[in-house]
Amino acid sequence: MPEIPYSALQKYVQDLPKTNPAPVFLIFGEEFLYQEAVRLIVNAIIPDKAAQRQNYDVIHPKDQGDMVGIIDQMNTYSFFSGKKIIELRDATLFVSRQNQDNQVQRVRQNFDDSGPEKAAPLFLNLLSRLQLDLSGLTDAAIMDKFGSEDDLAADVEWVKKLAAFCRETHQAVPAASDDAERLKAAIERGFPQNNFLIISTDTIDKRKGLYKTIKNCGVIIDCSVAKGNKKADQDEQRRLLQQHAHRLLVKHGKEIDATAFDNMFQMTGFDLRTFTNSLEKLIDYAKGRERITAGDVQAVLTRTKQDPVYELTGAVSERDTVKSLYHVNSLLSSGYHYLQVLTAITNQIRKLMITRGFLESSSGGAWQAGMGFDRFKSQILPLVVKHDETVIRQVQAHQMAFKGDGEISRQDTKTSPKTATDLIIAKNPNNPYPVYQQFLRSDKYTTAELCRALDCLHQADVKLKTTGQSPVLVLEELVLKICEKQ
C-alpha cells in the first residue's frame, strides 16, 4: 500500500471512488493539514453528508483508552446500510519517551485554553503512555520530563497545577496497556469489508510495529512540514502556504501581491490556522477589489507570530546584532519575563564556553573551522564523547570529596544528573547535528570574548534586580556588548 505526501493527496482522492479504499488510513503531521486530509478521505468514501452523520464516528483522545471496545466497533456492521468509518482523532498511540513533545504541547494548549478539566484526561493518558504516575511527579521529575532549555526550562508551573488538580479530584493515571499492539493485531486480522479506520495524529514513530502493519495493509498520508528556521525549511513552509492561499483566493476570485504575502508570512509565521483566518479577513476587507495589497495587510492584521527562544539564542550565537535585538523585543512583547530572556542568553553563552573548553583541550586540535558534518561525525564526535565521560568522572570525584563517610557508603557511585548534563557537550550522541552546529558557532567567539560576555550577563542581572532600569534597555545593551567583536 502507498505512502502519500500531502502534496499528492488531491490526485489520490480524485481516484479513490474508482478503487476499493484501503481498510485503514494513518494520517499524520501538521494538525491543520491532517484534519483537511481526513475531511477529503471521508468525503471520498462517504460522499453523502446525511450518510456521514449516520456512519462516521469520531473517537477523541479521552475516549481512546478502551481499545478493546473500539476494535469491537470496527468489527461490527453498521446499523445503517453502506460504508462505515471510525476515526481515532489526535491519537496518542505513537507517543513514547522519544517523541512526547507534540503531546505535551497539546496538553499545555488545552490547559491554557480551557483549564485543567479539559486538559486532565489528555494529561493522564500521556502519563500512562510514558509509564509515569502522579505520585512520582516530583519537581525534579517534572523538570526532567516536561522542561526544555530551549523553552526556558523554568516554565513548568502548569504541569504542577495540573497534577495537583488531578490529585484533588481523585483522578488516576489509567493502567498502562499496549493498545498499539492490540490494534496492530486487529488490523492484521482484518475488518468487515465496508468498515474503515482512520487514525489522525501529529505524533508518529515509524519504528513501531503498528506503523509497519498499516504501511503493509493500508495507506499512510504524510502531512508533516519542516518546522526549522533553515532556509530550506522556510522555503517549504512558504511553498505550502502559497499553495493553500492560492486555493482559497481562487475560490473567492482574488489575488494577493507578493509583498503582501511576504508580510503575512512574517506576521503569522507557519501557523496554517492563523494564516487562513488572516487571509479570510483580508478577503472580506478587500470586498469588490480583486487584488489584496500590502496596505491591506498593514491595515487589517496584527503580528501573531511568537518567536521561539532558540531564534534569540541562535542569533546571539551567530553574533547577529540586528536579529538579536529584534528577538529580544519580540519575546518581551509576547509576554516572556525579562529574567527568562536573560536566562536563555546565559545558558547559550555557557554552552559556547563549554565547547570552547573542548576546543582548547588536547583533543580539540582535530577540529578545523568550517569542517564538514560527515568528517565531524567520524573524527570529532568520538573525541567529544570521551571528553564528556571524563568530565562526568571528574564531577563524581569532586562530589564524593565533599561527602561524609556515611553518605559515601550509601551513594558511592551517584552524581547529580543535572550537574553532569550542564557540563557535557553531546547530551545525545545519537543526534550529532546540533553538536556540530554548536562547534560552528563557537568558532565565532574567543574564550576571552565569552568570559567578557559572562561578566556582562552578571552586570545585567544585577541591574535588572536592583536598579529599576528599563529591562528592555538593559537587555538591548547586553546584546550589543555580547555581539560586538573585540
N, C-alpha and C positions, 0 to 999 in steps of 0.2 A: 504494500500500500504506500501511497506517496507522502512525502513531507513537502508542504506547500508554503512558500513565503507569502506574506500578506500582499505583496505586490502582484502575485499571480492569482489572488483569491477570486477576483471578479470573473475571470475566464473559467475557473473551476466551477464556480456557482452556476454560470450560464449553461455549462454542460451537464450539471448534476441531474436535472429532470430526465435526461436521456439515458441515464445509467441507474444501476442499483446502488443507493448510497451505502457507505460503509456502516457497520453496526455501531462504531464508536468513533468520536472525534475528540482529540485533545487540542485545545486552542489556548495558546499561552503567549505572554509578553506584556506589551503596553495595555493597560486596562481599557482605555477608550477604544483601542483598535480591536481587542479581543471581544469586547461587547458588540461592536459593529459586525465582527466576523460571525459571532453566534447568531445575530439577527438575520444575516444573509443566509446562513445554513438552515436555520429554522424555516425561513420563508421559502427556501428551495424545496425542502422536504414536505412541508405542510403549507402550501400557498394560501389556503383559505383561512381568514382571520377567525371566523367562528369555530372552525375545527381546531385551531391553535388553542382557543380558550378551553376546549374540552380535553385535548390530547397532548398538551405541552405543559409539563410541571417543572418548576424551578425549585431546587433544594438549596437553601442558603447554608453558610458555614456552621451556624449554631445548631442546625438540624442534621449535620452530616456525621454525627457520632454513631448513629445506628446504621452502619454499613450493611449489616445483615438484612435489615428492613428495606434498604434502598435496592439491594440486589433482588430481593423478593418482588419489589415493584417492577424492576426491569424484566423479570421473568413472568409477569402477569399480563395477560392480554387486556387491552383497553376495553372498558365497558362499552365505549362507542366504537363504531367501525372506523377503519382507516389506520393511518400510521400514528405511532405514539413516540414522544420524545421526553426524556428526563434530562435536565441539565443540573450538574453539580456546579453551582456558580461560585466563583472565587475559592475554588477547592484548595485545601491545605494538605492534600495527600503527598505532595513532594517536599514539604518543609522538613529540613534537617538542621543540624547544628552548623552545617557549612553554608546554608543559603537562607537563613532565617530573617535577613534584613527586610525583605519585602513584607513579610507578615508582621514584623514589629512595626513598620511604618503604617500598615493598615490598622492595627490595634490602636496606635497612637492617634491616627486620624479620627477614628471612631470616638476615642476618649475626648479629644479636643472638641469635636463637633456635637456630640450627643451625650457626653457624660459617661460615668462608669457603668451604668445599667446596660447601655448598648455595647460597650467595649468588653465587659466581663466575659461573656461566652467565648468570644474570639481569643481573649487572653488566656483563659483556662485551657482552651483547645490547643493553643500554641505551647503552653507549658507541658501538656500531655505529650505532644509530638516531640518535644525536646527532653522528655523524661525528667522534668523538674516538678517540684512540689511547693506549695505556698509556704510550708514550714522551713524550706531550705532557701527561701529568698532573703538572705541577709543582705546588708548593704554591699558587702564585697561581691556576693554572687550577682546582684543586680548590675553593679558596675562592670563586672566581667562579661555578662551575657547581653546586656542592653546598652552599655555605654560604648562610645566611639570617640576616639581622639579627633577625627575629622568633624564630629558633630558636637564638639565641646563636651567631653565626657561627663561633666557635672550635671547635664540636663537629663536626669533620670527620676526626678521627683514624681512625675506622673505614674511611673511604674510602682513606686511605693504607695501612692494614693490608691491605685487600682488594686494592688494586692491587699491593702487594708480594707477596702470596700468588700472584696470577696470574702475575707475572714469575718467581717462584721455581719454580712448577710448569709453566712454559713454555706457559701458555695465552695465546692471542692473540685480539684483537678480530676477530670474523668480518667478512668483506668486506661493505661497505655495499651493499645491494641494495634496490630498491624493491618489496618484497613486496606492499605495498598496491596498487600498480598492477597487479601480476600477478594478484592475487586479484580486483581490480575487473574486469579483462578476462574472467576465468573466469566470474564471476557474470553478466556481460552475455551471454556465450555460452550460459549455462545448464547445469544439471546434469541427470543422469538423473532421471526423474520421481519416483521414490521415495527419492532421496538428498537429505538435508537438512543444511545447515551452520548451526551456532550459534557466534557469536562473543561471548564474555563478557569484559568489561574494565571497569576503573574509570577509564580514561583515554580521553577522546574528543576529537575535533577535527572539528566539523561542517563545516569548510571543505574537508576532504579530499574528493577525488573518490570515494573508496571509500564514505564515508558517504552521499553523494548517490545513488550507484548502489544501495546497499542500501535506501535510502528509496524508490527507484523500483521495485525488484524484489522487495523482501522486507518484513519487519516490524521496527520498531525499538521496543524496550521501555526506557523511561527509568526507572531505579531510583535516580536521583540524589536527594540530600537536602541542603538548605541547611545548611552547616556553621558559619555565623557565630554571633555572640552577640547579634545584634539580637533584639528581642522577636519579630518576625515569624518569624525563623529558628528560634528556640527553640520557638515555638508549633507550627511544622510538625514539628519533631523530637518534641515531646511527643505530638502527634496520632498520628504514625506508631507510636510506642512504645505508646500506648494501644490502637490497633487490633491491634498484634501481641500485646500482653498479653491482650487480650480473647479472641483466638482460642485462645491457649494455656490460659487459665483455663477457658474453656467446655469444652474438651476434657477437663479434669480435674474439672469440676463445682465450680469455686471462683470467688470474687470477691476483690477487693482494695480496701481502704479508700483514699479519695482521698489522705489524708495519707501512707499507706504508699507509694503510687505516687510521690508527690512526693519522698519521702525517697529512694526508689530512684533516681529521675532525678538527684537531687543527688549521690548516691554513685557512680553509674556514668557519668554523662554520656551523650551519644549514642553508645553503643557497643553495637550490637544483639547481638553475640555475648555480651558480658559481661552485658548486661541479661537475655538469655534464660537464660544459665546461672544468674544470680542468682535469677530468677523460679522456675526449676525447683527450686532449693534451698529456696525458701520454700514451694513446693507440697509438697515432701517433709516439710518441718518442720511444716507445718500439719496434716498427716495427716488425721484424721477431721473437722476443722473446715472449714466452708465458706468462712470469711472470713479473709483474710490481713490482719494489723493492723500498725500502725507499730511495736508492740512486737516483732513477729516480725522485721521488718526490722532493728531495733536489735540483736536477739539473734543474728541469723544472718550479716548482711553486714558487710563492711568497705569503706571507701571506696577505690574503684579509679580514680576519675576523676583524670586528671592535667591540671591547668590549664595551658594553653599560656602562654608568656611574654607574649604580646600582651595577655592578660587583666590581668596585672600592670601593664604599661606603659600600657594604656588606663585603668586605674583611677587611676594616678598622674597621667596627663594630665587626667583629669576632677576631680582633687583629691578623690577619694572615699577618705577615710582608712580607713574600715572595710573596704572591699573590698581596698584596697592591702595592709593588714596581713594580711588573710586569704590573699591570693595569695602574699605573701612566705613565710608559714609553709607553705602548700600546696606551693610549689615546692621549698623546702628539704626537706620531708618526703618529696618524690618523688625525691630524690637529686641535685637541682641543687646545684652548689657555690655557696657564698655569694658568691664573686667573680664568678661568672656572673650571678647576680641583680643584683649591683652594676653590672656592665657593661650589662645590659639597661636599668636605670633611667638610667644615664649617657647611653646612646645616645638615649633618648627625650627627655631634657632638652635635649640638643644639637639634636635635630630641632626642638623647640619654640623654642629660641633662634634658629636659622637662620630659621624662619618669622617670628618677631618682628622679625628684622632687615629682612626684606622689608616688613613692615607699617609699619615706621618709616622706610622709604625714601620717595623722592618718588613711587614707583609705588604704594605701599601705601595711599595715601589713598582709592583707589577702593573698597577693601574696607569693608564695613559689617557690624557684628556681627549675626549671625543671618541673613545673606544667603542666599537660596535657591540650590540647587545649579545650576539652569539659568542663573541670572544669573552665578554664579561662573564657570561654564564658558565663557560667552560674553565676559565682561568682565574677569575677573581672571586666568584661566589664561593667555591670551596674554601678559599682563604678566609673569607668573611665568616663562614660557619665555624671554622676552627677558632677564629678570633672571639666570636660570641661565646663559645664554650669556655674559653679561657677566662673571659670576663665573669661568667656565671660562677666559675670555681673561685675566683677572687672575691666575689661578693659573699659567697658562702663562708669562705675562710674569715673574711672581715666580720661577718655577723657572729660567727662562732667565738671569735676572740672577745666579744663583748657580752657573752652569756655566762651565767654561773654554771657550776659543775652539774647541779641537778637538772638545769634546763638543757645543758649539752647532752646529757644522757638520754633525755626524752626526745630531743629534736636534733640529733647529731647530723642529720643529712638534709634538714629542711631549710629553705630560704624563702624570702618574700618574693612571690611571682611578680608583684608589681615592680619592685626594685630591679629585678633581673630584666624584665621586659623593657623598662625605661632605658637600660644601658646597652642593650644589644641592638644590632643594626638590622639583621634579617629575621624579623619576627616569624615569617613564614617562608622558609627557603624554597618551598614548592611554588611560590609565586614571586619569582625573582625580578620581574619588570619594575615594580615600584622601587625596589632597592637600587636597580640600575639608574632610574631617574634621580634618586637621591644623590648618587655619586656625581651625575652630571651637574646637578645644582650646587653641590659642594665645591665644585671647581670655580664657581663664581665668587667665592669668598676665600679670604685667607684666614688663618687661625686668629691673627691679631684683629681682623675686622669682626669676626664673630665674638671675640672677647669684648670688644668695644660695644657690639650690639647688645650683649648681655648686661653690660653696665648701663646702657641707655634704657633697657627694659626695667631695670631696678629703679632708675630715676623716675621713669614714667609711672611705675607702680606707687612710689611714694607720693608723687604729685596727685594722682587720681584719688588716693585715700586720705590725704591730709590737707591739701591746699585749696580745694574748692574751685580749681581752674576748670575751664570747659573741657570735658572729656574728648570732644571732637578735636579741639586744638592740640591737646596733649598727644593723642594718638596720631594725628597728622604730622606733628613734629617728630614723633618717634619713627614713623615710616620714612620720613625724609632723611633722618640721620642713618638709619639702617641701610637704606638703598644707596646712599651716597658713596661713591667709590673714593677710597683714600689715595 
